[in-house]
Amino acid sequence: MENNSSEFRLAAQREILVAVLSALYRHKDLWREIKRALEEVPIVQDHEEDPGIVPSEAFARQNAMTSEIASILDDAQARSDLGPETRRDVKVSCAPDQDSGTPFSFMR
Protein backbone atom coordinates (compact mmCIF):
# COMPACT_ATOMS: atom_id res chain seq x y z
CA MET A 1 0.00 0.00 0.00
CA GLU A 2 2.94 2.33 0.67
CA ASN A 3 3.96 2.13 -3.00
CA ASN A 4 0.43 3.07 -4.09
CA SER A 5 0.45 5.92 -1.58
CA SER A 6 3.47 7.45 -3.33
CA GLU A 7 1.78 7.08 -6.70
CA PHE A 8 -1.36 8.80 -5.43
CA ARG A 9 0.67 11.63 -3.91
CA LEU A 10 2.53 12.13 -7.19
CA ALA A 11 -0.74 12.06 -9.14
CA ALA A 12 -2.26 14.64 -6.76
CA GLN A 13 0.80 16.88 -7.00
CA ARG A 14 0.76 16.63 -10.78
CA GLU A 15 -2.94 17.51 -10.84
CA ILE A 16 -2.26 20.61 -8.72
CA LEU A 17 0.63 21.64 -10.99
CA VAL A 18 -1.49 21.26 -14.11
CA ALA A 19 -4.35 23.25 -12.54
CA VAL A 20 -2.07 26.11 -11.42
CA LEU A 21 -0.15 26.19 -14.69
CA SER A 22 -3.34 26.13 -16.76
CA ALA A 23 -4.49 29.27 -14.92
CA LEU A 24 -1.10 30.91 -15.52
CA TYR A 25 -1.15 29.96 -19.21
CA ARG A 26 -3.79 32.65 -19.78
CA HIS A 27 -1.17 35.25 -18.81
CA LYS A 28 1.16 35.02 -21.80
CA ASP A 29 4.03 37.04 -20.25
CA LEU A 30 4.04 34.79 -17.18
CA TRP A 31 3.78 31.67 -19.35
CA ARG A 32 6.83 32.68 -21.40
CA GLU A 33 8.78 33.31 -18.18
CA ILE A 34 7.77 29.91 -16.73
CA LYS A 35 8.79 28.10 -19.92
CA ARG A 36 12.08 30.00 -20.07
CA ALA A 37 12.89 29.12 -16.46
CA LEU A 38 12.10 25.44 -17.04
CA GLU A 39 14.26 25.37 -20.17
CA GLU A 40 17.20 26.38 -17.97
CA VAL A 41 16.97 23.16 -15.92
CA PRO A 42 20.43 21.56 -16.05
CA ILE A 43 20.78 19.00 -18.81
CA VAL A 44 23.02 16.45 -17.07
CA GLN A 45 24.32 16.08 -13.56
CA ASP A 46 27.46 13.97 -13.94
CA HIS A 47 29.41 16.44 -16.14
CA GLU A 48 29.40 14.28 -19.25
CA GLU A 49 29.06 15.95 -22.61
CA ASP A 50 28.41 12.97 -24.86
CA PRO A 51 26.22 10.06 -23.78
CA GLY A 52 28.00 7.70 -26.19
CA ILE A 53 26.34 4.48 -27.31
CA VAL A 54 24.77 3.70 -23.94
CA PRO A 55 23.47 6.78 -22.14
CA SER A 56 24.51 7.13 -18.53
CA GLU A 57 21.97 7.06 -15.74
CA ALA A 58 22.19 10.86 -15.47
CA PHE A 59 21.25 11.27 -19.15
CA ALA A 60 18.40 8.78 -18.81
CA ARG A 61 17.10 10.51 -15.68
CA GLN A 62 17.35 13.96 -17.29
CA ASN A 63 15.58 12.73 -20.43
CA ALA A 64 12.73 11.35 -18.30
CA MET A 65 12.50 14.62 -16.33
CA THR A 66 12.50 16.74 -19.48
CA SER A 67 9.79 14.56 -21.00
CA GLU A 68 7.61 14.86 -17.88
CA ILE A 69 8.07 18.64 -17.68
CA ALA A 70 7.01 18.95 -21.32
CA SER A 71 4.02 16.69 -20.66
CA ILE A 72 2.89 18.80 -17.68
CA LEU A 73 3.21 22.03 -19.68
CA ASP A 74 1.31 20.50 -22.62
CA ASP A 75 -1.46 19.29 -20.30
CA ALA A 76 -1.72 22.72 -18.67
CA GLN A 77 -1.92 24.43 -22.06
CA ALA A 78 -4.55 21.97 -23.31
CA ARG A 79 -6.64 22.38 -20.17
CA SER A 80 -6.43 26.17 -20.40
CA ASP A 81 -7.54 26.07 -24.04
CA LEU A 82 -10.74 24.26 -23.00
CA GLY A 83 -13.77 26.27 -22.00
CA PRO A 84 -14.52 26.59 -18.26
CA GLU A 85 -17.49 24.22 -18.52
CA THR A 86 -15.32 21.52 -20.12
CA ARG A 87 -12.35 22.00 -17.83
CA ARG A 88 -14.15 20.34 -14.90
CA ASP A 89 -14.34 17.08 -16.86
CA VAL A 90 -10.61 16.86 -17.57
CA LYS A 91 -8.62 14.61 -15.26
CA VAL A 92 -5.01 13.57 -15.08
CA SER A 93 -4.68 9.81 -15.03
CA CYS A 94 -1.94 7.96 -13.20
CA ALA A 95 -2.18 5.15 -15.74
CA PRO A 96 0.90 4.88 -17.98
CA ASP A 97 0.65 6.85 -21.20
CA GLN A 98 1.22 4.40 -24.06
CA ASP A 99 2.60 7.05 -26.44
CA SER A 100 5.24 8.68 -24.27
CA GLY A 101 5.80 6.02 -21.62
CA THR A 102 5.29 8.60 -18.86
CA PRO A 103 3.46 7.44 -15.73
CA PHE A 104 0.67 9.98 -16.24
CA SER A 105 -1.60 10.95 -19.09
CA PHE A 106 -4.10 13.69 -19.86
CA MET A 107 -7.66 12.35 -20.18
CA ARG A 108 -11.18 13.66 -20.79
Disulfide bonds with the S-S distance in Angstrom:
none
